[in-house]
Amino acid sequence: MMRSLYSGVSGLRTHQTRMDVIGDNIANVNTVGFKRSAVTFKDVFYQTLRGGSAGNSGGTGMGGTNPQQIGLGVTLGSIDVVHTQGAAASTGNGTDLMIQGDGFFVVKDSAGNLFYTRAGAFHFDNEGHLVTPDGMYVMQEDGSTEITVPTDAQSFSIDNMGVVHYSDGTTETIGLAKFLNPTGLEKVGQNLYRETASSGTAQIGKAGDSTKGLANTTIITSALEMSNVDLAQEFTDMIITERGFQANARTITTSDQMLQELVNLKR
């Protein structure tokens, strides 16, 4: 019975974690470029009461037996970011950009650190730099040069390959990064991701660059990629998680009642 108590507690903890992730997904249902997370569970380990044995050959003696094991609960398996494409929302703003396909915009903070984002809500600041709402610089295809309006340019346009055309005839190309394992990126808030050892090194190029794995990627201007959170799925997962939490709580309650019966035997 004590084993069932500990198993129930582990179930409560893991289901609470899953509910926390679901709550974050629902909270960001309207966050630009947000990618939902999914939780998986795994069993912990087992107490072996009796090991298995092989049968005697030749049809004499005893046959083989299977091991007898009791599981000791559940633990968190993984929390994976699901990088499926979000819906497009037209904004009418020429500096709002959406990635159609794989890849991330490359942005740089004031300390020179590179981050990656799917949220293309950009604007030009007072110095002519293309920046995020938090003032981070949007980088070119080389990953080290900022997108900056030339002094003599009076207007600009951005085509579906991310090339910024200025009225003075010059052009700049918006950089995109591709990762072998985008699920391995670390979320750092503000719609940003950070490169990790799990994600692999960023391959920075431009839309349509087949050498960087971006052959099928294009840029949609005057639009933003919305969150890929599906409320129907999240509410279904919420119900399943709630029932799992209740079932584990009932396991603890029932085990406690059985222990109480043992205590009452002395009366």
Phi, psi and omega in degrees: 000326178296325177298319181294328176297312181294323177296319179296319179296317179296324177295320178297316182296313183291322178291328175295320177298316179297321178294325177299317179294317178299318178299320177294320178300312182294322179299331183256026183298334180247017179278126182298128175074008183287142176243126183292158176247151179233141183252138172236151179251164171212151177288157187275272177209177189232145172266121182270117178277325178206133179282161178280162179220156178272152178282157176286136181285158176087004177076012178249155179078207184265152175278175181288157179235153178268153178291151175249118184226148175240125179288153184239034171114194186228154176218173182288127177274305180197158169235103187253137174277128182264110186264052173277158183291134175270166181288154179270138177235116180288136181242337184078001179264121186295341180263000174277126186232144178232135176274122175260103184118206183276165173112168180221147170291146179256124180232156184230137177270183184293339180270359179089008179279138180268138175229171186225143185210154172259352181275111184260034178278087185251167172202163176269132179274188185290345178259005177087010178273139173280120188226164174280172177301337179265006176088009177282143184281136174275132188261157176279182185295344177276351177076005183228350183247136182280151172282117185222133179290128176298154184300322185273354183283137179253341180206173181208164172210152181238125181270182186283001173254008178080016179272124179269116179260124179257158184292342179273004177095352179275160179223156172221149182245127180289131182279145175233145180246140177238139179239144177293328179226081182298335178296337180280355178293150180261126175285132181238010182088170180058032179065023185248152173237153177240141178294141177228173176296329181288325182285335187087171182283140179294131172260104187262127179209225180217167179301133180087000182279104183290335180289343180250009181078021183245026185299325184259014182261135176228171179245129174259121181271158180058036179208157177232148175276124180275175179298148177266017178288127176256110185298325179299317179292319182295318179292325175295314177298326180295317180296314180298319180293319179298316179294322177297320178296315180297319181296319179290325176296323178293325176300317179295316180298315181294318178298321177297319178296321178294320176295323178296322177297321178295320178297322183285349180296335182285343184286000000 
